[in-house]
Amino acid sequence: MLISFLLIYFHEGSTDFQIFYEAVFSYELEIVLWICLFFSLAVKIPLFPVHIWLPEAHVEAPTIGSVILAGVLLKMGSYGMLRFLIPTFYFSTYFFAPLIFILSFLSIYYISLITFSQIDLKKLIAYSSVSHMGFVTVSLFTYNIQGIEGSLFLMLSHGIVSSLLFFLIGMLYDRYKTRILFFYSSLNSFMPIFCFSFFIATLANVGFPGTSSFIGEFLIMLSFFNFNKVAFVFNSLSFFVTAVYGFWLYNRISFGSVLLEYRFSDLTKREFFIIFPFLFLIFFFGIFPNICLNLFELQLYNYIILTIK
C-alpha cells in the first residue's frame, strides 16, 4: 500500500484525494497500482489465501481485542476497496473481476469447510468472520446499487454479530479457562440466558429473517440475481453451509450429556447489560433497515457521480 501511494505521489505530485480521483494513469501503472492496493487490502479483510493471520490473532488477543478487531478493523479493507479501487481504477477493477470472484468464493466455501474442523471456539468464530467478509468483498464488485448496499449493511451487521459472538466466547473462557470445544456440553441446563443470547447471535450469524444479517444477505442475493445467475446459485449454496456449522456449534455446546465437572453461574448483571445493546441492534436493524439504507442510498448516489466523473 505504501508503494502504491508513493507511486501516486511521484506521478501526480500529491496524495490529495481530489487529485487522486481525477488522475489519469497509464495502462501499466494502473495495473501495478491496482495489484498493490488490492492485495494489501485483501490482507486486511482478509481474503483467501492471505487469511491465516486472523485466527491466530484472535486466539492470542484478549476478548476486547477480538471484539474491536472483528467489529471495526476488518472493515477497513473493504472500505479501502470502496474508497480507492472502484471509483479510480475502474478499468483494472473490471479486468480483474474474475480474480476477485474466485478469491471471494474460495474465502466463502473453503474457509467454511475449514470451520467444521476447528476445535478452538475463537478460531471457529474467526474463520466464520473470514467467510462472511468474502460475501462483503464479492458484492462490492457486482456493479449495482443492491450489491454495494448489501455489502455496507452486512459490514454493519457483521460488526455487531461477530463482536457479540467473541464476547460470549470470552465469557465462557473467563469461567472455564478453556476454549476447546470438546469440553463444553449441555450449557443450557445451567446457563440458559447465555444459551439464549448465543442462539440469537447464531441466528443473526446465519442470516435468519428478522435479524440484521438477513437484510445484507438478501440484498447481496438480489444483486447476484441481477448480475449473474451462475454466481447467484453459488452464493445461495454458501448460505446453507454457513447455517450448518452455525447451528452445529450451538447444538454442540448447549445440549447433550453433561461433561463439565464445575458449573458456573449464568450471566451477571454487568455482562447482561453489555450484551443487551448487541441483541437490541440485531433485531432493530433487522426490522427497521431503512434507517441505514436511506443513508446509504444518499451517499451512493454521490459515490456514483464521483465514479462517472
N, C-alpha and C positions, 0 to 999 in steps of 0.2 A: 504493500500500500504506500509506503514511504517512497519507494522507487517511482511509482506511478505519479505521485504528487510532485516529485522533483522533475519528472519529465514534462508534466503540465506547466510547471513554473519556467523551465528552460524554453518551452515552446511559446508560451503566452506572456512571460514576464511577470505573472501574477498568479496567485491562487484564489483570487476573489470569485465568489460563487457566480455572480452575474457574468463575468468574463468567461468563466469556465463553461457556463451553459451556452454561450454564444460562440464558443471557439469552434473552429473547423480544423480537424486533424486529417492527416493523410491516411490512406487505407492501412499501410503497415503500422503506423504509430497508433492508430485506433485499435487495431488488433492487439498490440502489445499492452496498451493501457487497459483494455477490457480484461485480458487474461490476468494481469497483475491485480486489478481490483476485484475481479470475481473470485479468484481463489483465496485471496486474503479475507474477503467477506464470507466465503464458504467455510473457512476455518472457524470463524466467529459464530456461525449459525448453530451448530456445524452440520455440514453435509458429508455424505459418504464420498470418498474414503478418508476424510480428514476429521473424523468424529471421535477418535479414540480418547482424546484428552478429556472430553466432557464427563464420562462416567467416573474416570479416575479422580477428576477434580471434585465431583460431588461426594465421593467416598471419603476423601481427605478433609473436605470442608465441614465446618460446624453447620448446625441446622439453619441458622440465619444466613450463613454464606450461601447455602444451597437455595434458599428462598430468593435472595437477591439475584443470584446467578440465573436461575430459571425464570424469575418473574420480570427481570429488566434487561440483563446484559445480553442474553441470547438474541433479543430483538434488534440489537444494534447492527447485526449482519444483514438482516432483511431490510432494515431501514436504509442502510448504505446502498443496497441494490436499488431500492425505490428512489433514492435521492441522487445517485450518481450514474448507475449503469443505464437504466431505462430512458431517462429524458435526454441523455447526452450521447451515448454510444448506441443509438437505435439500430444502425446497420449491423454492427457486431453482435448486438443482442439478438437480432433476428437470425443472423448467420449461425450463432452458437446455440440457438434454441433447442435443437435435438440433444445436444450435450447436457443442457440444463435439465431437460425432462428425464434423460437416462439417469443422471446422478440423483435427481429428486425421487424418482420411483425406486431406485436402489435404496435410498435412505428410508423410504417408507416400508418396502417389503423385506429387504434384507435385515434391517435393524429390528423390525417386528419379529422376525424369526429368531434373531439373537435374544430378544427379550424373553422368549419362552425358556431359554436355558439358564437364566440368571437365578442365583440363589441369594444374592445380596439385595435387600429391599431398595436401597438407594440406587444401586446400579440399574435395577429393573425400572424404576421411575425415570432415571436419567436416559436410558435407551428409549423409553416411551416419548420423552421430550424430543429426542433426535428424530423419531418417526413423525411426530406432529409438525416439527419445523420443516420437514420435507413437504408437507401439504402447503405450508406458508410459501415456500420458495417456488414451487411449481405453479401455484395460482397467480403469482406476480407476473408471469410471462405468458399468460393466456390472451393478452391484448384485448381485454374487455373490462368494463366497469365492474361487473359482478365478481370477477376474479380478484381484482385489487381490493374491492370492499371486503370480500370474504377473507382475503389474506390479512387485512388490517384487523378485522373483527376476531379472527382466530388467534392473532398475536395477543390481542387484549384478553381473550378468554384463556389462552394458554398461560398467560402470566398469572391469572387468578387461580386456575385449577392446579397447575403444576406446583405453584407455591404452597397451596393447601396440602397437596399430597406429601411434599417434602416436610412440611411442618408436622403432619400427622405421623410420618415415619420417625421423625426426630423425637416425638413424644414417646413412642414405643422404645426407642433406643435409650432415652433417659431413664425409663423404668427397668428395662431388662438387660441393658448393656450389650445387646447383640442385634445385628441386622440380618442374620442368617434366617432365611425363610422357613427352614425345616423346624425351627424351634418354636414357631407360632402356630397355634391352632385353637379353635373354639373360643376366641376372644369375645364373641357375642354373649357368652354365658356370664361374664363378669365385667365387661366394658361395653355395655350396649350403646351409650351415647357416642363413644369413639367409633364403634362399628357403623352406626347410623351416619355419622359425618363422613366416614371413609366410603360408605355406599353412595352418598350424594356426590362426592368427589369422583368416584368411579363412573357414575352415570354421566357426569359432565365430561370426563376424560374420553369416553367412547362416543360422545355426541348425541346423547339421548334427547328427544324433543322436550322442549321446556327449559333446557339449560343453555348457557351462553355458547357452548361449543357447537351446538346444533345449528345456530344461525350462520356461523362462519363456514361450517362444513356444507350446509345447504347451498350457500352462495357459491362455494367452490365447485360443487357438483353442477350447479346451473351454468357456471362459466365453462366447464369442460363439455357440457352437453352442446353448448353453442359453438365451442371451439373445435372439438374433435371427438367423434363418437367412440373411437377405439380407446383414446385416453380416458373418456368418461367411464368405460367398462373397467379399465384397470384401476381407476380411482375409486369406483364403487366397491370393488372387491377388497380394497385395502381397509375400508371401514369395518368390514366383517372381521378381519384379522385383529384389528385394534380391540374390538369388542370381546373377542375370545380371550386374549391374555388379560384384559382388564377384569372381566368377571371371574376368570380363573384365579387371579391373585386375591380378589375379595373373598371368594369361597374358601380359598386355602387357609387364610388367616382367621376367618370369622367362624367357621363351622368345623365339624369333625370331632375326633376324640381329644380329650384334654391332655396336652403334653407339658404344660408349664407347671413346674413344681411350686413356684411362688406366684401369687396372684396380687397384682397391684390394683389400686383404686382406679375408678373411671376418671374422666376429665375433671380437673379442678375448675373453680370459677374463673381463675385467671386464664386458663387455657381455653375455656369455652368462649370468653369474651374476645379472645384473639381470633378464633376460627369463625365466629358468628358472622363478621363482616364478609368473609370469603363466601360463606354459604348464601348470604343475602345477595351478593353481587352475582353469583352464578344464576340464580333464578331471576333477579332483576333484569339483567341484560338478556336473559333468555325470553322473558315475557315482553319487555319493552326495548327491543333492539333499535327502534327508530331514533332513540335519543343519541346514539352514536352514529347510526347510518346517515342521518341527515347531516351531521357534521362532516362525515367522510365524503359525502357527495359534494358538498360545497367546496371542500379542499381539492377533490379530484377534478372538478371542472377547471379550477385554476391550474392544476397539475397538467391536464391535457393540453390546455392552451400553451403552457410553457413548453411541453414536448413538441407540439406542432411548430412553434417558433424555432 
